[in-house]
Amino acid sequence: MSGKREWEERTYRPFVERTPERAVRFESLSGIPVEPLYTPEDLADRTYEERLGYPGEYPFTRGVYPTMYRGRLWTMRMFAGFGRPEDTNARFKYLLAQGQTGLSTAFDMPALMGYDADHPRARGEVGKEGVSISTLDDFERLFADIPLGEVTTSMTINCTASVALAMYLAVAEKQGVAWDRVGGTMQNDMLKEFIAQKEWICPPEPAVRIVTDMIEFTARHVPRFNPVSISGYHIREAGSTAVQELAFTLADGLGYVEAALARGLDVDSFAPRLSFFFDIHNDFFEEIAKLRAARRMWARFMKERYGATQPESMRLRTHTQTAGVSATAQQPLNNIARVALQALAAVLGGAQSLHTNSYDETWALPTEEAVTVALRTQQVIAEETHTALTIDPLGGSYYLEALTDRMEAAALDYVRRIDAMGGMIRAIDAGFPQKEIADAAYRYQLMDDRGEKVVVGVNRYAMHDERPIHYLRIDESVELEQIEKVRRFKAARDMTRVERRLEQLAEACRNGSNVMPVLIDAVKDYASLGEVSDVYRRVFGLYREPIIF
């Protein structure tokens, strides 16, 4: 009999018979059973080198860089974007003055869906959940006095990401910043849009083609820029488990790699600039294990499936964000505690970049006070907890390593099923990831409703005399002012040049040429985001989501 089994029979079970354990589900949020105790016996099937290795070396389980936070802390990249470009520019400058180390831009719904502020479909949404962007003039005001050669910017935008990148590079040129000095990240993950977030223009094939154009273009001309941030965050926010988030995110990444290889690109020419974005939810150890499993799985895929030879091609570098879906409108100050623990999990998991949600974001865009508390949370972790003094401090934990293995095995099963379908686009066409996520969300909600998953302040420890909080409100005048600025800007353009550029873009879309060079020329001649999107709609058609039961 093994030592663990002997302990269970001799000590553990007799004690439980006398003193029963709590009546809770002993399982992770993904449904992975959690044993009462983990020992070396749970880790007997692989060697240390196979499972863990060393930081900065394959398979990167313990971290993508040899020194990790001993060399450099993670980038503190607080999400910001609301109202007019000037409003967000002021928030950028405030956050940089408070110690933020990278910008992160949220765009409003019209920009995310490919409509200018003056379009009828934009009414009521201009500047409401992100910054309003329609033209190069808007981008210039957004980044006024921000040195794009020194500050990296992450942009959360997808079906119109090509337009945002073109405008960003045009602004850099106007600042006199060479493209090889421009750093940042474009989310640009269209596969996850079809799975989870649902912000699209054209069908999956042309959408992925445009993403591939951007991968090819940046690999050749903007070498410090990450052209796609393969995003599990929105998959998790849509209701997936951590295992599903891990599996579907990596499967999306494999889809982009295969599209770039089909384009004729060498894997080591573009893979080093692929980046990732994961949600950090409430299950502390599961979230740490997820990041460690993701690094190991991605390294093996890149080396064994695609023949990558450079360590940079095998490194899974990831931004992380605390889970918006876990925040509550009830007792919103509790969200500060949730965010602090989630942020600590991201750090212990080895993230390269982190956004901490503000406690008031279930009500509205964050106030300056709330976003400062969120940023200070990261700074307390960095400066006061000593968490960053050693590399992978939880590495070797019997529980954490066993959980990492279990998550990897479960995620690999999903990847194999997607491979068998012919890849992620075919899986999306069949509704497979969408249905898996919907089923998981339904199961979670049932557990929440029954009180099987405790949500502090909601289904347990509720208070009935809560005081309202102050939250940010966007005045109606902001929308009207932005609409008028866009109209005046468009009226002053040389429409002959705009129309010529848009027709050149349409021809590039039709003949398979890379759209980025002509798109950059188009925005320099003041073609708008909505006008470019109309070209995509006309040439590629509109996507209609299949009905999944």
ChimeraX attribute file (.defattr): number of C-alpha atoms within 10 A of each C-alpha:
attribute: neighborCount
match mode: 1-to-1
recipient: residues
	/A:1	6
	/A:2	8
	/A:3	9
	/A:4	16
	/A:5	12
	/A:6	11
	/A:7	13
	/A:8	15
	/A:9	11
	/A:10	11
	/A:11	11
	/A:12	15
	/A:13	13
	/A:14	12
	/A:15	13
	/A:16	10
	/A:17	9
	/A:18	8
	/A:19	9
	/A:20	10
	/A:21	9
	/A:22	7
	/A:23	7
	/A:24	9
	/A:25	12
	/A:26	13
	/A:27	11
	/A:28	17
	/A:29	20
	/A:30	18
	/A:31	12
	/A:32	15
	/A:33	13
	/A:34	14
	/A:35	9
	/A:36	9
	/A:37	12
	/A:38	17
	/A:39	13
	/A:40	13
	/A:41	13
	/A:42	15
	/A:43	17
	/A:44	10
	/A:45	9
	/A:46	9
	/A:47	10
	/A:48	12
	/A:49	11
	/A:50	12
	/A:51	20
	/A:52	21
	/A:53	17
	/A:54	19
	/A:55	18
	/A:56	18
	/A:57	18
	/A:58	23
	/A:59	27
	/A:60	28
	/A:61	32
	/A:62	29
	/A:63	30
	/A:64	27
	/A:65	20
	/A:66	15
	/A:67	14
	/A:68	22
	/A:69	21
	/A:70	11
	/A:71	11
	/A:72	11
	/A:73	16
	/A:74	20
	/A:75	18
	/A:76	23
	/A:77	27
	/A:78	27
	/A:79	24
	/A:80	23
	/A:81	26
	/A:82	26
	/A:83	26
	/A:84	24
	/A:85	25
	/A:86	19
	/A:87	18
	/A:88	23
	/A:89	23
	/A:90	13
	/A:91	17
	/A:92	24
	/A:93	16
	/A:94	14
	/A:95	22
	/A:96	17
	/A:97	10
	/A:98	12
	/A:99	14
	/A:100	20
	/A:101	18
	/A:102	21
	/A:103	22
	/A:104	20
	/A:105	23
	/A:106	21
	/A:107	23
	/A:108	23
	/A:109	22
	/A:110	28
	/A:111	30
	/A:112	23
	/A:113	21
	/A:114	28
	/A:115	23
	/A:116	25
	/A:117	31
	/A:118	20
	/A:119	13
	/A:120	9
	/A:121	13
	/A:122	20
	/A:123	13
	/A:124	13
	/A:125	17
	/A:126	31
	/A:127	30
	/A:128	24
	/A:129	19
	/A:130	26
	/A:131	27
	/A:132	34
	/A:133	31
	/A:134	26
	/A:135	24
	/A:136	24
	/A:137	19
	/A:138	21
	/A:139	20
	/A:140	21
	/A:141	18
	/A:142	24
	/A:143	20
	/A:144	17
	/A:145	11
	/A:146	19
	/A:147	14
	/A:148	24
	/A:149	16
	/A:150	12
	/A:151	14
	/A:152	21
	/A:153	20
	/A:154	22
	/A:155	22
	/A:156	20
	/A:157	25
	/A:158	29
	/A:159	26
	/A:160	25
	/A:161	26
	/A:162	25
	/A:163	27
	/A:164	26
	/A:165	23
	/A:166	22
	/A:167	27
	/A:168	22
	/A:169	19
	/A:170	21
	/A:171	22
	/A:172	21
	/A:173	14
	/A:174	11
	/A:175	16
	/A:176	12
	/A:177	17
	/A:178	15
	/A:179	19
	/A:180	14
	/A:181	15
	/A:182	22
	/A:183	18
	/A:184	19
	/A:185	23
	/A:186	25
	/A:187	22
	/A:188	29
	/A:189	27
	/A:190	32
	/A:191	29
	/A:192	26
	/A:193	18
	/A:194	22
	/A:195	25
	/A:196	22
	/A:197	16
	/A:198	14
	/A:199	18
	/A:200	22
	/A:201	24
	/A:202	21
	/A:203	18
	/A:204	20
	/A:205	13
	/A:206	17
	/A:207	22
	/A:208	22
	/A:209	19
	/A:210	24
	/A:211	24
	/A:212	23
	/A:213	22
	/A:214	25
	/A:215	26
	/A:216	21
	/A:217	18
	/A:218	21
	/A:219	20
	/A:220	12
	/A:221	12
	/A:222	21
	/A:223	19
	/A:224	18
	/A:225	25
	/A:226	25
	/A:227	30
	/A:228	25
	/A:229	25
	/A:230	28
	/A:231	30
	/A:232	28
	/A:233	28
	/A:234	23
	/A:235	26
	/A:236	27
	/A:237	20
	/A:238	19
	/A:239	22
	/A:240	29
	/A:241	22
	/A:242	27
	/A:243	26
	/A:244	24
	/A:245	27
	/A:246	30
	/A:247	27
	/A:248	28
	/A:249	28
	/A:250	24
	/A:251	25
	/A:252	23
	/A:253	24
	/A:254	22
	/A:255	18
	/A:256	25
	/A:257	22
	/A:258	17
	/A:259	19
	/A:260	22
	/A:261	15
	/A:262	11
	/A:263	13
	/A:264	10
	/A:265	17
	/A:266	15
	/A:267	19
	/A:268	18
	/A:269	16
	/A:270	23
	/A:271	24
	/A:272	21
	/A:273	24
	/A:274	24
	/A:275	22
	/A:276	26
	/A:277	24
	/A:278	30
	/A:279	27
	/A:280	32
	/A:281	29
	/A:282	19
	/A:283	15
	/A:284	19
	/A:285	18
	/A:286	24
	/A:287	25
	/A:288	25
	/A:289	27
	/A:290	27
	/A:291	29
	/A:292	30
	/A:293	29
	/A:294	27
	/A:295	24
	/A:296	26
	/A:297	23
	/A:298	22
	/A:299	25
	/A:300	19
	/A:301	15
	/A:302	23
	/A:303	17
	/A:304	11
	/A:305	10
	/A:306	16
	/A:307	15
	/A:308	21
	/A:309	13
	/A:310	15
	/A:311	18
	/A:312	19
	/A:313	21
	/A:314	28
	/A:315	29
	/A:316	28
	/A:317	23
	/A:318	23
	/A:319	26
	/A:320	26
	/A:321	24
	/A:322	27
	/A:323	23
	/A:324	22
	/A:325	14
	/A:326	15
	/A:327	25
	/A:328	21
	/A:329	16
	/A:330	19
	/A:331	20
	/A:332	20
	/A:333	16
	/A:334	15
	/A:335	24
	/A:336	20
	/A:337	13
	/A:338	19
	/A:339	28
	/A:340	20
	/A:341	20
	/A:342	26
	/A:343	29
	/A:344	21
	/A:345	24
	/A:346	30
	/A:347	24
	/A:348	23
	/A:349	27
	/A:350	29
	/A:351	29
	/A:352	24
	/A:353	21
	/A:354	26
	/A:355	22
	/A:356	27
	/A:357	29
	/A:358	30
	/A:359	27
	/A:360	25
	/A:361	20
	/A:362	19
	/A:363	16
	/A:364	15
	/A:365	21
	/A:366	24
	/A:367	16
	/A:368	15
	/A:369	12
	/A:370	19
	/A:371	23
	/A:372	18
	/A:373	16
	/A:374	23
	/A:375	22
	/A:376	17
	/A:377	21
	/A:378	24
	/A:379	15
	/A:380	12
	/A:381	17
	/A:382	18
	/A:383	12
	/A:384	10
	/A:385	11
	/A:386	10
	/A:387	16
	/A:388	22
	/A:389	15
	/A:390	12
	/A:391	20
	/A:392	21
	/A:393	14
	/A:394	17
	/A:395	17
	/A:396	15
	/A:397	13
	/A:398	17
	/A:399	22
	/A:400	19
	/A:401	23
	/A:402	21
	/A:403	24
	/A:404	24
	/A:405	19
	/A:406	18
	/A:407	25
	/A:408	21
	/A:409	16
	/A:410	16
	/A:411	25
	/A:412	19
	/A:413	13
	/A:414	18
	/A:415	23
	/A:416	14
	/A:417	14
	/A:418	21
	/A:419	16
	/A:420	12
	/A:421	16
	/A:422	11
	/A:423	18
	/A:424	27
	/A:425	21
	/A:426	15
	/A:427	18
	/A:428	21
	/A:429	16
	/A:430	15
	/A:431	18
	/A:432	17
	/A:433	25
	/A:434	21
	/A:435	16
	/A:436	14
	/A:437	23
	/A:438	17
	/A:439	14
	/A:440	17
	/A:441	17
	/A:442	13
	/A:443	13
	/A:444	19
	/A:445	15
	/A:446	13
	/A:447	12
	/A:448	15
	/A:449	13
	/A:450	11
	/A:451	13
	/A:452	15
	/A:453	17
	/A:454	15
	/A:455	16
	/A:456	14
	/A:457	16
	/A:458	15
	/A:459	14
	/A:460	11
	/A:461	11
	/A:462	13
	/A:463	10
	/A:464	8
	/A:465	6
	/A:466	10
	/A:467	8
	/A:468	9
	/A:469	12
	/A:470	11
	/A:471	16
	/A:472	15
	/A:473	13
	/A:474	16
	/A:475	11
	/A:476	13
	/A:477	10
	/A:478	17
	/A:479	23
	/A:480	15
	/A:481	12
	/A:482	22
	/A:483	22
	/A:484	13
	/A:485	16
	/A:486	19
	/A:487	14
	/A:488	11
	/A:489	15
	/A:490	15
	/A:491	10
	/A:492	9
	/A:493	13
	/A:494	12
	/A:495	14
	/A:496	9
	/A:497	14
	/A:498	20
	/A:499	15
	/A:500	14
	/A:501	23
	/A:502	22
	/A:503	16
	/A:504	17
	/A:505	25
	/A:506	21
	/A:507	16
	/A:508	17
	/A:509	19
	/A:510	12
	/A:511	8
	/A:512	12
	/A:513	13
	/A:514	18
	/A:515	20
	/A:516	21
	/A:517	14
	/A:518	20
	/A:519	24
	/A:520	23
	/A:521	19
	/A:522	25
	/A:523	24
	/A:524	20
	/A:525	19
	/A:526	24
	/A:527	27
	/A:528	26
	/A:529	27
	/A:530	23
	/A:531	19
	/A:532	24
	/A:533	22
	/A:534	18
	/A:535	17
	/A:536	24
	/A:537	16
	/A:538	12
	/A:539	16
	/A:540	18
	/A:541	14
	/A:542	13
	/A:543	14
	/A:544	11
	/A:545	14
	/A:546	10
	/A:547	7
	/A:548	10
	/A:549	7
